Amino acid sequence: FYFCYGRSLVMPGVDKRLSNIAFTRTVLGVLLGVVVLALDALNPVKLFLHVFPAVEPWHIVLVCTVLSAYIWISEFKELLYFIVKVFLNSILSIFFRDIEVIGRDRLPRHGPMIFAINHANQFVDAAVVLGTCGSDFKVSYMMAEASWNRRIIGDIAKALDVVPVKRAQDDAIKGTGKVSFQVEDFQASRKLKVMGVDTSFLSSLKTGDKIRPTGTATGVKVVEIVDDTTAVVDASAVGEEEVQNVFLNTKDDNDGALSYDILKHVDLHVVFERVLDRLAAGGVVGIFPEGGSHDRTDLLPLKVGVALIAYSALERDGLNVPIIPVGLSYFRTHRWRGKAIVEYGDPVYLDPSTLKDYKAGGAEKRAVCNDFLGRIRDSMRGVIVASPDYESLQLVHTARRLYQRSGIQGKEKQDLLRRFAAGYKILMDSGDPPPAWIDLQKRITAYRRELRDLGIRDYQVPGLEREMAITERENGEEIITEIRIGYRIVHLLVLLLLSAIPNIFLNLPVRILADIYAERRRKKALQRSKVKIHGYDVMLTEKLVFCIVAVPTLWIIYGLMLVFFTEFDGPTITLCIMCLPSFAYMGIIASEAGMVDAKDLRPYFMRLLPSTRKRLRALPGQRRQLQRDLRAMIRKVGPAFGELYYGKEINWNEIQELARKNSDVIFKAASTGDFQGLQNASTETAELPVVKKDL
């Protein structure tokens, strides 16, 4: 088991205080310890008792118990944190097949620091960052009070010394009547006038509360209450486009009035003080600036709290705390054995010269906080792959795979993918997208659809020609004469036999029930949320919570069955129960390897079907042509993107400015006529463009 699967326990990216070499040393040490304990002649405790017969075994037990109790009491928090961290890392190694870490060398050597993390997978996000940031950092998170009060999740949070935060949206009150928003010189005042119909602002609102149109996630702060039907709100934290789409949108009814929610003001002074104390002590604080988990493909508007904490630390303690953007990208987000990429970005520091504006309060304070929040947002976009929607994200992934050379590493893949996503957004936002790109986009989408219909992956397409030997019969019909699938079939059957019993009795019942439970929780979360699309971001967390309870319960049931329905003695039953975790994990790994074999075998069997044989044969040529055309277009359009195309290291904060300046040049460069010339020329070579450092 060790030689086959042992090293998979040390998942890439997940810090278990064990490197590959350390893991091997630890295994050898455990084996040596077993040998020493198994032989009385080598057992040091028994040798000591033999030399000093006056010492009884219970004397040694008593001394060790007292010393253990002293260590536990004196180092309880540190030990509890370490135990929970190891437990969460073990859980991650079961739920994820791989976690890849990029940019950990960018982290400062010591605190204080703030992790600004995108929130794409609810509580799993915190566990992933905790397991990948390194053993030198003790991370304290800020968590919604509603989650803090949940069983299991809240218990783990308390063990990790998480700071609970009361969120106004968790106790939103439906407002009476309806409101409409009027704008008067918004550029100068950044304020909106609220006109109510059948409202009672004087009794239901207070200065500092927020008004949020029903069905949206954006609220604006009340700065003045004129009467029961008139109020003034500050919209300085809301972008102009969002103001137009959310507050000046009059779809609710004919008179333009909107239903609304009231978010009561929450005093976060005590919470901020606790966070500042931890930063002053050199701690690391994890914050999710979006304010809540979601399954969108871009960031939600950031809450200003992270900027306020940074300025407060500089004002109170003189600490210019670095803000570390952390990007979490998931593949198969809500499914078992998915993959995650964790990317740590370059630290972002506030400008100390702006502290006087922060202290001045009012408009100056809002301006510097919003400016700093914008820099944090740009830095966070620099460690994720943002796209307008899921379909666009899939399109960008396919284009990146078609363009990239073979053998590039995860960091290069992520960087290339981000360049493609940024370039795609610039092209689509530059007015009418170039016809050449629209045609190429349709062909890439058709290629993805063909792969999905045939049930194969893009990485399998280049091997179709190499693995299939074809000859012709006398009647001209092509048949498959040689397919080397014997080994794969035998390997698959062996894996199925190895994993059958553990999976049927240990894993399958829990998995089925966990899927049902997570689906129900997803539907409830989707009903309550204003920002979720499908609610997939909560599913993996709910599966994890269910398994934490269900798996030990199932083992206890099997243990009781062994006690009452078998004639095994105590040591045998104990050994059987202790082996259950190993058998369950072995079943997971073996079944995963079997699934890989099954996917690799699918193209072989698809060739046996006359209806799909010709479609499979056409795929490699279709892929090659797409590669040529895509690379040809990038050769022509790329230089117009400037640093996005040439730069070895990208300053993602400047990408939007580049798009605004070069939109006309980019559109002209991507015109249909010019592209056709390069498209024809591209058939001569399929080499990637040479830049300062080849992507």
C-alpha positions as CSV (number, residue, x, y, z in Angstrom):
1,F,0.0,0.0,0.0
2,Y,2.9,2.4,0.8
3,F,4.7,1.8,-2.5
4,C,1.5,2.0,-4.5
5,Y,-0.4,4.8,-2.8
6,G,1.7,6.1,0.2
7,R,3.2,9.1,-1.6
8,S,-0.2,10.2,-2.8
9,L,-1.0,11.0,0.9
10,V,1.4,13.9,0.5
11,M,-0.7,15.8,-1.9
12,P,1.2,18.4,-3.9
13,G,0.6,21.9,-2.4
14,V,-0.9,20.7,0.9
15,D,1.5,21.3,3.7
16,K,1.5,18.4,6.1
17,R,4.8,19.3,7.7
18,L,6.2,16.5,5.6
19,S,8.1,16.9,2.4
20,N,8.7,13.9,0.1
21,I,12.0,13.1,1.9
22,A,10.6,13.7,5.3
23,F,7.6,11.5,4.5
24,T,10.0,8.6,3.7
25,R,12.0,9.2,6.8
26,T,8.8,9.2,8.9
27,V,7.6,5.9,7.4
28,L,11.0,4.3,8.1
29,G,10.9,5.7,11.6
30,V,7.4,4.3,12.2
31,L,8.5,0.9,10.9
32,L,11.5,0.9,13.1
33,G,9.3,1.8,16.1
34,V,7.0,-1.2,15.3
35,V,10.0,-3.5,15.2
36,V,11.3,-2.2,18.6
37,L,7.9,-2.6,20.2
38,A,7.3,-6.0,18.8
39,L,10.6,-7.5,20.3
40,D,10.9,-7.5,24.1
41,A,14.7,-7.7,23.7
42,L,14.7,-4.3,22.0
43,N,11.8,-2.6,23.8
44,P,13.4,0.2,25.9
45,V,10.6,0.3,28.5
46,K,10.8,-3.4,29.2
47,L,14.5,-3.3,29.3
48,F,14.3,-0.5,31.9
49,L,11.8,-2.5,34.0
50,H,14.0,-5.5,33.8
51,V,17.1,-3.7,35.0
52,F,15.2,-1.8,37.8
53,P,12.7,-4.4,39.1
54,A,11.6,-2.0,41.9
55,V,9.9,0.2,39.2
56,E,6.4,-0.9,38.4
57,P,4.8,-0.3,34.9
58,W,2.2,1.9,36.4
59,H,4.9,4.2,37.8
60,I,6.0,5.0,34.2
61,V,2.4,5.3,33.0
62,L,1.7,7.8,35.9
63,V,4.7,10.0,35.1
64,C,4.0,10.1,31.4
65,T,0.3,10.9,32.0
66,V,1.2,13.8,34.3
67,L,3.7,15.2,31.9
68,S,1.2,14.8,29.0
69,A,-1.5,16.7,30.9
70,Y,1.0,19.5,31.7
71,I,1.9,19.9,28.1
72,W,-1.7,19.8,27.0
73,I,-2.7,22.5,29.5
74,S,0.3,24.8,28.8
75,E,0.1,24.5,25.0
76,F,-3.6,23.7,24.5
77,K,-4.4,26.3,21.8
78,E,-1.3,25.6,19.7
79,L,-1.8,21.8,19.9
80,L,-5.5,22.1,19.1
81,Y,-4.7,24.3,16.1
82,F,-2.1,21.9,14.9
83,I,-4.5,18.9,15.3
84,V,-7.3,20.6,13.5
85,K,-4.9,21.7,10.7
86,V,-3.7,18.1,10.2
87,F,-7.3,16.9,10.3
88,L,-8.3,19.4,7.6
89,N,-5.3,18.5,5.5
90,S,-6.3,14.8,5.7
91,I,-9.8,15.7,4.6
92,L,-8.5,17.7,1.7
93,S,-6.4,14.7,0.5
94,I,-9.6,12.7,0.3
95,F,-11.8,15.3,-1.4
96,F,-9.2,16.6,-3.8
97,R,-6.9,14.6,-6.1
98,D,-4.5,17.5,-6.4
99,I,-3.9,21.0,-5.0
100,E,-1.3,23.0,-6.8
101,V,0.3,26.0,-5.2
102,I,1.7,28.9,-7.2
103,G,3.6,31.9,-5.8
104,R,4.2,30.7,-2.2
105,D,7.7,32.2,-2.5
106,R,6.0,35.7,-2.7
107,L,4.9,35.5,0.9
108,P,6.8,37.6,3.4
109,R,8.9,35.5,5.8
110,H,6.8,36.5,8.8
111,G,3.7,38.4,9.8
112,P,1.8,40.5,10.2
113,M,-0.1,40.2,6.9
114,I,-3.6,39.9,5.6
115,F,-4.8,37.3,3.1
116,A,-7.4,38.7,0.7
117,I,-9.1,35.6,-0.7
118,N,-11.7,35.1,-3.4
119,H,-14.7,33.2,-2.0
120,A,-15.6,30.4,-4.5
121,N,-16.1,27.3,-2.4
122,Q,-17.5,28.4,1.0
123,F,-15.7,26.9,4.0
124,V,-13.4,24.8,1.9
125,D,-11.6,28.0,0.8
126,A,-10.4,28.6,4.3
127,A,-9.2,25.0,4.7
128,V,-7.3,25.1,1.4
129,V,-5.5,28.3,2.2
130,L,-4.7,27.0,5.7
131,G,-3.2,23.8,4.3
132,T,-1.1,25.5,1.6
133,C,0.3,28.7,3.1
134,G,3.1,26.9,5.0
135,S,3.7,25.7,8.5
136,D,5.2,28.9,9.6
137,F,2.0,30.9,9.6
138,K,-1.0,30.6,12.0
139,V,-3.9,32.0,10.1
140,S,-7.0,33.5,11.9
141,Y,-10.0,34.0,9.7
142,M,-13.0,36.4,9.9
143,M,-16.2,34.4,9.6
144,A,-19.9,35.4,9.5
145,E,-21.6,35.0,12.8
146,A,-24.3,32.9,11.3
147,S,-21.7,30.3,10.2
148,W,-19.9,30.6,13.6
149,N,-23.1,29.4,15.3
150,R,-23.4,26.2,13.1
151,R,-22.4,22.9,14.6
152,I,-19.2,21.3,13.2
153,I,-18.3,24.3,11.1
154,G,-18.5,26.5,14.2
155,D,-16.7,24.0,16.3
156,I,-13.8,23.9,13.9
157,A,-13.8,27.7,13.6
158,K,-13.5,28.0,17.4
159,A,-10.5,25.6,17.4
160,L,-8.9,27.7,14.8
161,D,-9.4,30.9,16.8
162,V,-11.7,32.5,14.1
163,V,-13.1,35.9,14.7
164,P,-16.9,36.0,14.2
165,V,-18.4,38.9,12.4
166,K,-22.1,39.9,12.5
167,R,-23.2,40.7,8.9
168,A,-26.1,43.1,8.3
169,Q,-27.4,41.0,5.3
170,D,-27.9,38.0,7.6
171,D,-30.7,40.0,9.4
172,A,-32.1,41.9,6.5
173,I,-35.6,43.4,7.1
174,K,-38.1,43.7,4.3
175,G,-39.0,47.4,4.0
176,T,-42.6,48.7,3.9
177,G,-43.8,50.2,0.7
178,K,-41.6,50.8,-2.3
179,V,-38.9,53.3,-3.2
180,S,-37.4,54.9,-6.3
181,F,-33.9,56.5,-6.6
182,Q,-33.2,59.9,-8.1
183,V,-29.8,61.1,-9.1
184,E,-28.8,64.8,-8.9
185,D,-25.2,65.6,-9.9
186,F,-24.0,62.2,-9.0
187,Q,-20.4,62.9,-10.2
188,A,-20.0,65.7,-7.6
189,S,-21.9,64.4,-4.6
190,R,-22.0,60.6,-5.1
191,K,-25.4,60.6,-3.4
192,L,-28.9,59.5,-4.4
193,K,-32.2,60.7,-3.3
194,V,-34.7,58.1,-2.2
195,M,-38.4,58.7,-2.7
196,G,-40.8,56.4,-0.9
197,V,-44.3,55.3,-1.6
198,D,-46.2,54.2,1.6
199,T,-42.9,54.1,3.5
200,S,-42.2,55.1,7.1
201,F,-38.5,56.1,7.0
202,L,-38.6,58.0,10.3
203,S,-39.5,54.9,12.3
204,S,-37.9,52.1,10.3
205,L,-34.6,53.7,9.3
206,K,-31.6,55.2,11.1
207,T,-28.6,57.0,9.9
208,G,-25.9,54.4,9.0
209,D,-28.5,51.8,7.9
210,K,-28.4,50.5,4.3
211,I,-31.2,50.3,1.7
212,R,-30.8,47.4,-0.7
213,P,-33.2,46.8,-3.7
214,T,-34.8,43.4,-3.3
215,G,-33.1,40.7,-5.3
216,T,-29.7,42.4,-5.4
217,A,-26.6,42.3,-3.3
218,T,-25.8,46.0,-3.3
219,G,-26.8,48.3,-0.5
220,V,-26.3,52.1,-0.1
221,K,-25.8,53.8,3.3
222,V,-28.4,56.2,4.6
223,V,-26.8,59.6,5.4
224,E,-30.0,61.7,5.9
225,I,-33.6,61.0,6.7
226,V,-35.8,64.0,5.6
227,D,-39.3,62.6,6.3
228,D,-41.2,59.3,6.1
229,T,-41.0,59.3,2.3
230,T,-37.7,61.0,1.6
231,A,-34.1,60.1,2.4
232,V,-30.6,60.6,1.1
233,V,-28.1,57.7,0.6
234,D,-24.4,57.7,-0.1
235,A,-23.5,55.7,-3.2
236,S,-19.7,56.5,-3.3
237,A,-18.8,52.8,-2.8
238,V,-20.9,51.8,-5.8
239,G,-19.7,52.1,-9.4
240,E,-21.6,54.2,-11.9
241,E,-22.6,51.2,-14.0
242,E,-23.9,49.5,-11.0
243,V,-25.9,52.6,-9.9
244,Q,-27.5,52.7,-13.3
245,N,-28.3,48.9,-13.4
246,V,-29.4,48.4,-9.8
247,F,-30.8,51.7,-8.4
248,L,-32.1,53.5,-11.6
249,N,-33.5,50.3,-13.1
250,T,-37.3,50.7,-13.2
251,K,-38.5,47.2,-14.1
252,D,-40.4,46.5,-10.9
253,D,-43.7,48.2,-11.9
254,N,-45.0,50.9,-14.1
255,D,-44.3,53.8,-11.8
256,G,-40.6,52.8,-11.3
257,A,-40.9,51.9,-7.6
258,L,-38.7,49.1,-6.3
259,S,-39.3,46.8,-3.3
260,Y,-36.3,47.0,-0.9
261,D,-34.6,45.5,2.2
262,I,-33.2,47.4,5.2
263,L,-29.8,46.3,6.5
264,K,-29.3,47.6,10.0
265,H,-26.0,49.2,10.9
266,V,-23.6,46.9,12.6
267,D,-20.9,48.3,14.9
268,L,-17.7,46.4,14.0
269,H,-15.4,48.3,16.4
270,V,-14.9,45.3,18.8
271,V,-14.3,42.9,15.9
272,F,-11.7,45.3,14.3
273,E,-10.0,45.7,17.7
274,R,-9.5,41.9,17.9
275,V,-8.2,41.7,14.4
276,L,-5.8,44.6,15.0
277,D,-4.5,43.0,18.2
278,R,-3.6,39.9,16.2
279,L,-1.9,41.9,13.5
280,A,0.0,43.8,16.1
281,A,1.2,40.5,17.5
282,G,2.6,39.5,14.1
283,G,-0.3,37.3,13.2
284,V,-1.9,36.4,9.8
285,V,-5.6,37.3,9.2
286,G,-7.6,35.7,6.4
287,I,-10.4,37.9,4.9
288,F,-12.9,37.2,2.2
289,P,-13.5,40.8,0.9
290,E,-16.4,39.7,-1.3
291,G,-18.4,39.2,1.9
292,G,-19.9,35.8,0.9
293,S,-19.4,32.7,-1.1
294,H,-20.7,32.5,-4.7
295,D,-20.3,30.4,-7.9
296,R,-19.8,33.3,-10.3
297,T,-16.8,33.5,-12.7
298,D,-15.7,37.0,-11.5
299,L,-15.3,38.8,-8.2
300,L,-18.3,40.3,-6.4
301,P,-17.9,44.0,-5.4
302,L,-15.5,44.1,-2.4
303,K,-16.5,45.2,1.0
304,V,-14.5,48.1,2.4
305,G,-13.6,46.3,5.7
306,V,-10.2,45.1,4.5
307,A,-9.2,48.7,3.6
308,L,-10.4,50.0,7.0
309,I,-8.4,47.3,8.8
310,A,-5.3,48.2,6.9
311,Y,-5.6,51.9,7.6
312,S,-6.6,51.3,11.2
313,A,-3.4,49.2,11.7
314,L,-1.3,52.0,10.3
315,E,-3.1,54.6,12.4
316,R,-3.1,52.7,15.7
317,D,0.1,50.7,15.7
318,G,2.1,52.2,12.9
319,L,2.0,48.9,10.9
320,N,1.8,49.0,7.1
321,V,0.3,45.6,6.8
322,P,0.8,43.9,3.4
323,I,-2.3,42.6,1.7
324,I,-1.6,39.3,0.0
325,P,-4.1,38.5,-2.8
326,V,-4.9,34.8,-2.8
327,G,-6.6,33.3,-5.8
328,L,-8.5,30.0,-5.6
329,S,-9.4,28.2,-8.8
330,Y,-11.3,25.0,-8.7
331,F,-11.9,22.3,-11.4
332,R,-15.0,20.2,-10.8
333,T,-15.8,22.5,-7.9
334,H,-18.7,20.6,-6.3
335,R,-17.6,17.1,-7.2
336,W,-15.5,14.5,-5.5
337,R,-11.7,14.2,-6.2
338,G,-11.5,17.6,-8.0
339,K,-8.5,19.8,-8.5
340,A,-7.6,23.2,-7.0
341,I,-5.0,25.8,-7.8
342,V,-3.9,28.2,-5.1
343,E,-2.0,31.3,-6.3
344,Y,-0.4,33.8,-4.0
345,G,0.2,37.2,-5.5
346,D,2.6,40.1,-4.8
347,P,1.8,42.0,-1.6
348,V,-0.2,45.3,-1.8
349,Y,0.7,48.1,0.5
350,L,-1.2,51.3,1.2
351,D,0.4,54.6,0.7
352,P,1.4,56.0,4.1
353,S,1.0,59.6,2.8
354,T,-2.8,59.0,2.4
355,L,-3.2,58.4,6.2
356,K,-3.9,62.1,6.8
357,D,-6.8,61.9,4.3
358,Y,-8.1,58.8,6.1
359,K,-7.9,60.7,9.5
360,A,-9.8,63.6,8.0
361,G,-12.9,61.5,7.5
362,G,-15.8,62.2,5.2
363,A,-15.2,62.3,1.5
364,E,-11.4,62.2,1.8
365,K,-11.6,59.0,3.9
366,R,-14.0,57.4,1.4
367,A,-11.8,58.4,-1.5
368,V,-8.6,56.9,-0.2
369,C,-10.4,53.7,1.1
370,N,-12.1,53.2,-2.3
371,D,-8.8,53.8,-4.1
372,F,-7.0,51.3,-2.0
373,L,-9.9,48.8,-2.3
374,G,-9.6,49.2,-6.1
375,R,-5.9,48.3,-6.0
376,I,-6.8,45.2,-3.8
377,R,-9.5,44.2,-6.3
378,D,-7.1,44.5,-9.3
379,S,-4.5,42.4,-7.4
380,M,-7.0,39.8,-6.6
381,R,-8.0,39.6,-10.3
382,G,-4.3,39.1,-11.0
383,V,-4.4,35.7,-9.2
384,I,-7.7,34.3,-10.6
385,V,-9.1,33.8,-14.1
386,A,-12.0,36.2,-14.4
387,S,-14.5,35.9,-17.2
388,P,-18.0,37.2,-17.9
389,D,-19.7,33.8,-17.5
390,Y,-19.2,30.1,-17.4
391,E,-19.4,29.5,-21.1
392,S,-16.8,32.2,-21.7
393,L,-14.5,30.5,-19.1
394,Q,-14.9,27.2,-20.9
395,L,-14.1,28.8,-24.2
396,V,-11.0,30.4,-22.8
397,H,-9.8,27.1,-21.3
398,T,-10.2,25.3,-24.6
399,A,-8.3,28.1,-26.5
400,R,-5.5,28.0,-24.0
401,R,-5.1,24.2,-24.4
402,L,-5.1,24.5,-28.2
403,Y,-2.5,27.3,-28.1
404,Q,-0.1,26.1,-25.5
405,R,3.0,24.0,-26.1
406,S,3.3,20.6,-24.5
407,G,5.1,20.3,-21.1
408,I,4.4,23.7,-19.6
409,Q,4.1,23.8,-15.9
410,G,1.1,24.8,-13.8
411,K,2.3,28.4,-13.2
412,E,2.8,29.0,-16.9
413,K,-0.6,27.5,-17.6
414,Q,-2.4,29.7,-15.2
415,D,-0.5,32.8,-16.5
416,L,-1.4,31.9,-20.1
417,L,-5.0,31.2,-19.2
418,R,-5.3,34.6,-17.5
419,R,-3.8,36.3,-20.6
420,F,-6.4,34.6,-22.8
421,A,-9.2,35.6,-20.4
422,A,-8.0,39.3,-20.4
423,G,-7.6,39.3,-24.1
424,Y,-11.0,37.7,-24.7
425,K,-12.7,40.4,-22.5
426,I,-10.9,43.2,-24.3
427,L,-12.0,41.8,-27.7
428,M,-15.6,41.4,-26.6
429,D,-15.7,44.8,-24.9
430,S,-14.2,46.7,-27.9
431,G,-17.6,47.2,-29.6
432,D,-18.6,44.8,-32.2
433,P,-16.2,41.8,-31.9
434,P,-14.1,41.2,-35.0
435,P,-15.8,38.8,-37.5
436,A,-12.7,36.6,-37.7
437,W,-12.7,36.1,-34.0
438,I,-16.5,35.4,-33.9
439,D,-16.0,32.7,-36.6
440,L,-13.1,31.2,-34.7
441,Q,-15.1,31.3,-31.5
442,K,-18.0,29.4,-33.1
443,R,-15.6,26.7,-34.4
444,I,-14.0,26.3,-31.0
445,T,-17.5,26.0,-29.4
446,A,-18.4,23.4,-32.0
447,Y,-15.2,21.4,-31.3
448,R,-16.0,21.5,-27.5
449,R,-19.6,20.3,-28.3
450,E,-18.2,17.4,-30.4
451,L,-15.9,16.3,-27.6
452,R,-18.7,16.4,-25.1
453,D,-21.0,14.4,-27.4
454,L,-18.3,11.7,-27.9
455,G,-17.4,11.7,-24.2
456,I,-13.7,12.2,-24.6
457,R,-11.3,14.9,-23.5
458,D,-9.1,17.3,-25.5
459,Y,-5.9,15.8,-24.3
460,Q,-7.0,12.4,-25.8
461,V,-7.4,13.8,-29.3
462,P,-3.7,14.0,-30.3
463,G,-3.3,10.3,-29.4
464,L,-6.2,9.1,-31.5
465,E,-4.0,8.8,-34.7
466,R,-1.1,7.2,-32.9
467,E,-3.1,4.6,-31.1
468,M,-5.4,3.5,-33.9
469,A,-4.0,1.2,-36.6
470,I,-6.4,1.1,-39.6
471,T,-6.4,-1.0,-42.7
472,E,-8.9,-1.4,-45.5
473,R,-11.0,-4.4,-46.4
474,E,-11.5,-5.6,-49.9
475,N,-14.8,-3.7,-50.1
476,G,-13.1,-0.5,-49.0
477,E,-14.7,-0.3,-45.5
478,E,-12.2,0.7,-42.9
479,I,-11.9,-1.5,-39.8
480,I,-9.8,-1.4,-36.7
481,T,-7.3,-4.2,-36.9
482,E,-5.0,-3.5,-33.9
483,I,-6.0,-1.9,-30.6
484,R,-3.8,-2.5,-27.7
485,I,-6.3,-2.5,-24.9
486,G,-5.6,-5.8,-23.1
487,Y,-3.4,-4.3,-20.5
488,R,-5.8,-1.5,-19.7
489,I,-8.7,-3.8,-19.4
490,V,-6.8,-6.2,-17.1
491,H,-5.6,-3.2,-15.0
492,L,-9.1,-1.8,-14.8
493,L,-10.5,-5.2,-13.6
494,V,-7.8,-5.5,-11.0
495,L,-8.5,-2.1,-9.6
496,L,-12.3,-2.8,-9.6
497,L,-11.7,-6.0,-7.6
498,L,-9.4,-4.2,-5.1
499,S,-11.8,-1.3,-4.6
500,A,-15.1,-3.2,-4.8
501,I,-15.4,-4.2,-1.1
502,P,-14.1,-1.0,0.5
503,N,-16.2,1.2,-1.8
504,I,-19.4,-0.8,-1.4
505,F,-19.3,-1.1,2.3
506,L,-17.4,2.0,3.4
507,N,-17.5,4.7,0.7
508,L,-20.6,4.2,-1.4
509,P,-23.3,4.6,1.3
510,V,-21.7,7.8,2.6
511,R,-21.2,9.2,-0.9
512,I,-24.8,8.6,-1.9
513,L,-26.2,10.2,1.3
514,A,-23.7,13.1,1.1
515,D,-24.8,13.9,-2.4
516,I,-28.4,13.9,-1.5
517,Y,-27.8,16.1,1.6
518,A,-25.6,18.5,-0.3
519,E,-28.2,18.9,-3.1
520,R,-30.8,19.8,-0.6
521,R,-28.5,22.3,1.1
522,R,-27.7,23.8,-2.3
523,K,-31.3,24.5,-3.1
524,K,-31.8,26.2,0.3
525,A,-28.7,28.3,-0.1
526,L,-29.7,29.3,-3.6
527,Q,-33.2,30.5,-2.4
528,R,-31.6,32.6,0.4
529,S,-28.8,34.1,-1.8
530,K,-28.8,37.2,-3.9
531,V,-25.6,36.5,-5.8
532,K,-25.4,32.7,-6.4
533,I,-26.1,31.4,-9.9
534,H,-26.5,27.6,-9.2
535,G,-25.3,27.4,-5.6
536,Y,-22.6,24.9,-6.4
537,D,-20.2,26.7,-4.1
538,V,-21.9,25.3,-1.0
539,M,-22.0,21.6,-2.1
540,L,-18.5,20.5,-1.3
541,T,-18.6,22.1,2.1
542,E,-21.9,20.4,2.9
543,K,-20.5,17.0,1.7
544,L,-17.5,17.6,4.0
545,V,-19.7,18.4,7.0
546,F,-21.9,15.4,6.3
547,C,-18.9,13.0,6.0
548,I,-17.3,14.3,9.2
549,V,-20.4,13.0,11.0
550,A,-21.4,10.0,8.8
551,V,-18.0,8.3,8.4
552,P,-17.2,7.8,12.1
553,T,-20.9,6.8,12.7
554,L,-20.6,4.1,10.0
555,W,-17.4,2.8,11.5
556,I,-19.0,2.6,14.9
557,I,-22.0,0.7,13.5
558,Y,-19.6,-1.8,11.9
559,G,-17.7,-2.1,15.2
560,L,-20.9,-2.9,17.1
561,M,-21.8,-5.5,14.5
562,L,-18.4,-7.1,15.0
563,V,-19.0,-7.2,18.7
564,F,-22.5,-8.6,18.8
565,F,-22.7,-10.7,15.6
566,T,-19.3,-12.3,15.4
567,E,-17.1,-14.4,17.7
568,F,-14.0,-12.3,17.2
569,D,-12.0,-11.5,20.3
570,G,-11.2,-7.9,21.4
571,P,-7.8,-7.5,19.7
572,T,-9.2,-8.8,16.4
573,I,-12.1,-6.4,16.5
574,T,-9.9,-3.5,17.5
575,L,-7.6,-4.3,14.5
576,C,-10.5,-4.5,12.1
577,I,-11.8,-1.1,13.2
578,M,-8.3,0.5,13.0
579,C,-8.0,-0.8,9.5
580,L,-11.2,0.8,8.2
581,P,-9.7,4.2,7.4
582,S,-6.9,2.6,5.4
583,F,-9.3,0.4,3.5
584,A,-11.6,3.3,2.8
585,Y,-8.8,5.5,1.4
586,M,-7.3,2.6,-0.6
587,G,-10.7,2.1,-2.1
588,I,-10.9,5.8,-3.1
589,I,-7.4,5.8,-4.7
590,A,-8.0,2.5,-6.5
591,S,-11.4,3.6,-7.9
592,E,-9.9,6.9,-9.1
593,A,-7.2,5.0,-11.0
594,G,-9.9,2.8,-12.4
595,M,-11.9,5.8,-13.6
596,V,-8.7,7.1,-15.4
597,D,-8.5,3.7,-17.2
598,A,-12.2,3.8,-18.1
599,K,-11.8,7.3,-19.6
600,D,-8.7,6.1,-21.6
601,L,-10.6,3.1,-22.9
602,R,-13.6,5.0,-24.1
603,P,-12.1,6.2,-27.4
604,Y,-11.2,2.5,-28.2
605,F,-14.7,1.4,-27.7
606,M,-16.1,4.4,-29.5
607,R,-14.2,3.3,-32.6
608,L,-16.1,0.1,-32.7
609,L,-19.3,1.9,-33.4
610,P,-19.8,2.8,-37.1
611,S,-21.7,6.0,-36.2
612,T,-18.8,7.5,-34.3
613,R,-15.8,6.0,-36.0
614,K,-15.6,8.7,-38.7
615,R,-16.2,11.5,-36.2
616,L,-13.3,10.3,-34.1
617,R,-11.0,10.1,-37.2
618,A,-11.9,13.7,-38.1
619,L,-11.1,15.1,-34.6
620,P,-7.3,15.3,-34.9
621,G,-7.5,17.2,-38.2
622,Q,-10.1,19.5,-36.8
623,R,-7.9,20.2,-33.8
624,R,-4.8,20.9,-35.9
625,Q,-6.7,23.3,-38.1
626,L,-8.1,25.1,-35.0
627,Q,-4.5,25.3,-33.6
628,R,-3.2,26.9,-36.8
629,D,-6.0,29.4,-37.1
630,L,-5.8,30.4,-33.4
631,R,-2.1,30.8,-33.4
632,A,-2.3,32.8,-36.7
633,M,-4.8,35.2,-35.2
634,I,-2.7,35.6,-32.0
635,R,0.4,36.4,-34.1
636,K,-1.5,39.1,-35.8
637,V,-3.6,40.5,-33.0
638,G,-1.1,39.9,-30.2
639,P,1.3,42.9,-30.7
640,A,-1.6,45.3,-30.4
641,F,-2.1,44.0,-26.8
642,G,1.3,45.3,-25.8
643,E,2.5,43.9,-22.5
644,L,-0.3,41.3,-22.4
645,Y,1.4,39.7,-25.4
646,Y,5.1,40.5,-24.9
647,G,5.5,40.9,-21.2
648,K,7.2,38.3,-19.1
649,E,5.6,39.6,-15.9
650,I,2.2,41.3,-16.2
651,N,1.1,44.2,-14.1
652,W,-2.6,43.2,-14.1
653,N,-3.6,46.5,-12.6
654,E,-2.8,48.2,-15.9
655,I,-4.7,45.8,-18.2
656,Q,-7.9,47.8,-18.2
657,E,-6.1,51.0,-19.0
658,L,-4.3,49.1,-21.9
659,A,-7.7,48.0,-23.2
660,R,-9.1,51.5,-23.2
661,K,-6.1,52.9,-25.0
662,N,-5.7,50.2,-27.6
663,S,-9.2,49.1,-28.3
664,D,-9.3,50.7,-31.8
665,V,-5.9,49.3,-32.7
666,I,-6.9,45.8,-31.5
667,F,-10.1,45.8,-33.4
668,K,-8.4,47.0,-36.6
669,A,-5.6,44.3,-36.1
670,A,-8.3,41.6,-35.8
671,S,-10.1,42.6,-39.0
672,T,-11.3,39.8,-41.2
673,G,-9.3,40.6,-44.3
674,D,-5.9,40.8,-42.6
675,F,-6.6,37.6,-40.6
676,Q,-7.4,35.6,-43.7
677,G,-3.9,36.3,-45.1
678,L,-2.2,35.1,-42.0
679,Q,-4.7,32.2,-41.7
680,N,-3.5,30.9,-45.1
681,A,0.1,31.5,-44.1
682,S,-0.4,29.6,-40.9
683,T,-0.8,26.3,-42.7
684,E,2.9,26.4,-43.4
685,T,3.9,26.3,-39.8
686,A,2.4,25.7,-36.4
687,E,5.1,27.2,-34.3
688,L,4.2,29.4,-31.4
689,P,5.1,33.1,-31.6
690,V,8.4,34.0,-30.1
691,V,8.1,36.7,-27.4
692,K,10.5,37.9,-24.7
693,K,9.8,34.6,-23.0
694,D,7.7,32.2,-25.0
695,L,4.4,31.7,-23.3
